């Protein structure tokens, strides 16, 4: 059976083999982790699709290949044993020295800047004629503009010769590492810009390298800020009706289900209902167009502590009740922290919720999860004096009040549209007669 490069997101066309945990000839069990892969969005452990023996590893660590490429071959024990004798006589012409040297490299995650895409060594990288119509990712366009690069001299390893971010970074690294030569040898302006030298560490300072997830999160956030013109809007919400339900069944719910009934599933339900009337926020930008998605696939940001942040997706969240959303959120958060997420858990997100409220935050300006166009932060709920308007006059009451803050992509919608959406979410939360069965 072939082990394939999975699709790790609707816009992801390639991935990089970060690390092999097994080698050719190793016996593996079904669902045993055999390698790590990473894209510009996520780092993922890939399990064996079946029990057997790894008879071939086709893609060494550090190599970037297209989605669907064969990474390795696993055969059942009987099949591997049967094929072994036939391979014996051919053992003399061992793998070519270059391939053997590649396979013998230390197997650890590559740096996003210093690791060359090994697809060039495999003959996959192609140089193609560039024109104004070639599709380039926002990250590639940003790097080209920032460093004044002539992309005609950059070879692309993506599908159909498309230039990837890794290709540009490798080209820049080669330019910077090249020895000083006459002016005609290399385009000096492309290599000139460089980050300022880091400040000298103070005595006793400790250096902590970024984890793979932390590094990917950082790159994704920087790219998002460079891609989308972020605008923040926020509303205060009275959670009185939600709190009444939570208080009435808090203990019974936790005893039966093993997790707390938080504000988040109620907010998620209100967001999904509001998105039905504001479809331009349940969308993604593609070139000069806005793609409106038919269902709400809700990304839930999950904090992994020092490791970083992931945003797995709850599919078809708009069809779920509050109770179903509560279970789905608790389950996906638990699997995230246990490192048991599958590639499909990251695919297809259309809108994201970021929940900092458990830490009592006042207001958070979240960064959009590309290629989506909006993200909502749920902040801390505190008791506050609130003016209550009734037909008998106004009165003051103590109510649980929190802030919902949305960052939106100004390319996709304007402030009035976003504000109307937030107002709809608020009204749903404040006026809905919430009922829930434990």
Helices and strands as residue ranges (DSSP letters): E 2-4, E 14-20, E 27-28, E 33-38, E 43-47, E 52-57, E 64-66, E 70-75, H 77-88, G 89-91, H 97-103, G 118-120, H 138-147, G 151-153, G 159-161, H 165-177, G 183-185, H 188-192, H 212-227, E 230-238, H 240-257, H 264-277, G 279-281, E 283-286, E 289-292, E 298-303, G 305-307, E 309-314, G 317-319, H 322-337, G 343-346, E 351-355, G 357-359, E 374-390, E 393-409, H 415-431
